[in-house]
Amino acid sequence: MIRNHKVSVMPESKAFPSMISISSAKQVFKKKGAKRVSKGAAIELKKILEQKGEEIARNAIKNASHSGRVVIKTEDVNEE
């Protein structure tokens, strides 16, 4: 017997609520010479990095799919 199941899909931004930690975002600033970094600044950078990372991942998946592959390769990430 086949059952019709409803699948709840969360928006992409909610599926992985925190891919980059606040402390990792602070490290980016500090690596570039910042002496001190506010939590707010780190949170904003974290959001930007996560959004950009998701955009790059989506494009890489499309590139691999277009090439008939399921494995994401370096060239898929580097293509725009």
Buried (B, 14 or more C-beta within 10 A) or exposed (E): EEEEEEEEEEEEEEEEEEEBEBEEBBBBBEEEEEEEBEEEBBEEBBEEBBEEEBEBBEBBBEBBEEEEEEEBEEEBBEBE
